[in-house]
Amino acid sequence: MMQTTSIAKNSPSPQIGFGPEAVRNDYRVACESRHASLMGRKEVFMGKAKFGIFGDGKELAQIAMAKAFRKGDFRSGYYRDQTFMFALGELTLEQYFAQLYAHPDLAYEPATGGRCMNGHFATRSLDEQGNWKDLTQQYNSSADVSCTAGQMPRLLGLAFASKLYRQNPQLQYLNEFSVNGNEVAFGTIGNASTSEGLFFEAINAAGVLQVPMLMSVWDDGYGISVPQEYHTTKGDIYKLLQGFQRTDREPGFELFQVRGWDYEALCETYQHAAATCRHEHVPALIHVCELTQPQGHSTSGSHERYKPKDRLAWEAEHDCLPRFRAWILQNNLATADELDKIDQQAKLLVAEAKARAWNSFVDSMRGAHQEAVQAISAAESVIQPGLRPQLALIREELQRTIHPLRLDGVKAVKKAVRVLRAEPVGHRKSLLQWLEVNLAANSRRFNSHLFNESASSALQVPEIKAEYDDHSLVVDGREVLLAAFDAMLARDPRVFAIGEDVGKIGDVNQAFAGMQAKYGELRVGDTGIRESTIIGQGIGAALRGLRPITEIQYLDYIYYTIQTLSDDLACLSYRTVGGQKAPLIIRSRGHRLEGIWHSGSPLGMIINAVRGIHVLVPRNMTQAAGMYNTLLLGDEPGLVIECLNGYRLKERMPNNIGEFTVPLGVPEVIRAGTDLTIVTYGSMCRIVMEAAAMLQEVGISTEVIDTQTLLPFDLGHRILASIKKTNRVVFADEDVPGGASAYLLQQVIDGQQAYRYLDSAPVCVSAKAHRPPYGSDGDYFSKPNAEDVFEAAYTIFHETDPTRFPALYTE
């Protein structure tokens, strides 16, 4: 066994039995998984599935990992872990093929409801009402993402949660989420993906935090067509990470290396490594080398195109299944006939499961398909004879479709509607009724659960107004936030805050000042400069029932973690069809910052990348505090962008600082007017209010609306009501031209149909196309100022009434 590092002296050393029954069962699982890969590939080539990527060659390592996995543990892996899921009993053969076919019914494909390609595994943490299950009584797999190394930030958070559950006695009551922090977070990754920065960032952070994270690297020597020497220094991730090895004097990782075809060594290594993680709360990494990938990377191409003949011959010799078979025979644990029978039975079971999955998939669409044919036939019977041949052709073509999908019926019925466009509506009744029913059903299948759809949604949190009296103090805005965070931490032990400079100094703007001393480092903690894994720490902890607040120090730094936010957190609810949730709060500060890398307004990029996360843009710290309260009462992720230049501005301290809420998706009219509507948010509110006062001086009454949230946006169409009154609108924003202003324009003009009520063209006031240079002059001439807003509004009225509003700068 290539176990180069020994277990710490005080670690348990469990005895592993290799009895005939257990070994034969492992062989059965391995054979079933291999046949599933082989048959899955054929299904793609037959056109019954669009794409396939499989875990062949990794079977033994994953069986060994499953033997060390306990109920309550979490997996954060990638799309080659099918054998592991089979071995745990968390994936059936029928579910495996249902996902390959993209079956959208959770009863058949409970991981993603057909929304992810095959190999994307997830267990359901929530019941049908969106309530938490007892995670300690089930095997847990966090929902996979395709993006290479995208599983790493979340993995860190899953392990970090165990540390919090063990070390924070206030969390002991949450016994449905943890048993004294004994849970290990198991991660898996391919050798090529260890080149990604997310891998190294997470490995480093795990070593710093000392959390029970067990990382497995499946090393088959290639990353698609690129051999190992192009991926990794020294061609060996185990060698590369030697500096992470812990010693008697320094904390770090336990490192192991083991061959992927050595069943006995694999089982022993995983038992030892998992026990070390579980009991000592230290991270470990197992480099599983000498693996093979018999079918190549995926169904996109053949590995024979890029692997030399000697490599292919080596892979045939070192394939873990024949190696396992030879080991069983050598140790007299089964006869050759017995193993042949197991293999034959496995092949038959897989074929039967494949057939059932396919039949269930086809049957699920047959009713709608037949009803579409009947709807077209019904229309044929009532229309004029001249149009019947066209409809008959559409119907016959639909009937001849060999493997019809839902889209085939919709396209056919819509084509029939186009043919009958000049006919009375009654002649299209059967077609329109079919469309209404099926479009609604397919919207539910494919468009639901972007956010939580249960009663615990943040959108269901009732509004509670901030309360003041004659004794309410006037304080710096940051003191309002400080009081709000203090109340949150005192009220709910699940709440913790982490980020760069958040702990000891209380963040760079002092909104957590003194909170670490009051609540301890586990509740208010500092992190390294590592934005993606700060977010990942929060995602993983939120997946395990905690309520983290993770800070991105300045909004421009969000570029470092936008992939994690977009590909993992934002689509988590969607890609599990409400099966998992991570109510993470991301705190940042932006708007009106100065400097190329601190301009603080990339909102267009953000709102289009993170659909599935609420994006909140408070104009002051009181509004921000209310939004934090709202998010904590709900259970959906949210990004709160505080105004950097508002921490020292004076605000009144609400008497109910820990209770008042700001509703999401509800704009506020902060200045009433009759002639013009200006829509804005964040720090631009002060700029626009200054411009509105200037406009009033020349006789233009301006209504200023603070959107307050961008996602969700104006759910009650308050902006439309204003435009109906003023008939003119300006959108003012600090983003680049076409950034967030384009979003505002689309939401109001297109989404709310406000164009019907406009007497003048809508106007967008944005920043320049470049980022602002440093300094007040650079800021003034790069971002919208009060004069810019005034002139944009004034020009609208000049075009309408040049006599009353003469040109400012021309004759």
HUSUL-V544279 format. One line per field, one symbol per residue. phi: phi as a letter, one per 40 degrees, with the letter a starting at -180 (. if undefined). psi: psi as a letter, one per 40 degrees, with the letter a starting at -180 (. if undefined). A space follows every 10 residues. Layout:
phi = ???
psi = ???
This chain:
phi = .cccbccdcc ccbccbcbcd cccccccccc cccccccccc ccccccgcac aaabbcgbcc cccccccccb cgcbbbbacb cccdccccgc accccdcdcd cgcccccbbc cbfgcbccgb bacccbcccg ccccccbacb bcccbcddgc ccdcddcccc dccccccbcc ccccccbabf gccbccbbac dccccccccc cccccccccf bcbbcbbcbb gbbfcccdcc cbdggacccc cdccdcbcbb cibcbbbacc bcdccccccc ccccccdccb fbcabbccbf cbbdcgcacc accccbcccc cccccccbdc ccccdccccc cfcacccccc cccccccccc cccccccccc ccccbccccc cccccccccd cbccdcccdc cccccccccc ccbcbccccc cccccccccc cccdddcbdc cccccdcccc cccccbbcgc bdbccccccc cccbccbbac ccccbcdccc cdcccccccc cbcccabbic gccccggcbg cbdgccccbg cccbbcbcca dcccccdccc cccbgcbcbb bbdbccccdc bccccccbcc bccccbfgcb abccbbbaba ggcbhdbbcg bccdcccccb dhbcbbbcca ccccdccccc ccccabcabb bccccbcbcc accccbdcbc bbccgbcbcc acabbabbba afccdccccc cccccccbgb cbcbbccgbc bcbfccfccd cccdccgaab bbacccdgcc cccdcccccc ccfcdcbccb ccbbbbcccc cccchccdcc cbbcbdcccd cccccdcccc acccbcdcbb c
psi = hfhehiiide iigihhhfid dddddddddd dddddddddd dddddeeeid ihhifieedd dddddddehi hdiihgaaee fddddddeee hidddddddd efhehdddge defeeiiieh iiiheiaeee ihiheeeihh hihiidhhee eddddddddd ddddddehde edefeedigf fehhhhiiii ddeeeidddd dddddddddg ighhhhhhhe eigbehidee dhheehdddd edeehiaddh iaihhihihe egdddddddd ddddddddde fiiihhhhif iigdeadaee iheedehidd dddddddehd dddddddddd efeiiddddd dddddddddd dddddddddd dddeeddddd dddddddddd eeiiddeddd ddddddddde hdghiddddd ddddddddde deiiddeedd dddddddddd dddddeeifd iheaeeidee hihhihiiae ehihiidddd dddddddddd dheehihiih edcdefieef efheddddei dddhiiiigg ddeddddddd ddefeigihh hhdiddeedd edddddecdd edddeefeei igghhhhiha heihidefdf ffdddddedf hehhhhgiei dddddddddd ddeafiiihh hihdeedeih ihhidfdedi ihiiehihhe hiiedihhha iadedddddd dddddddeeh hhhhhhddid hihgdefddd ddddddeiih hhieiihebd dddddddddd defeddehei iihhhiiiei iiiiiddddd edihiddddd dddddddddd gdddgiidei .
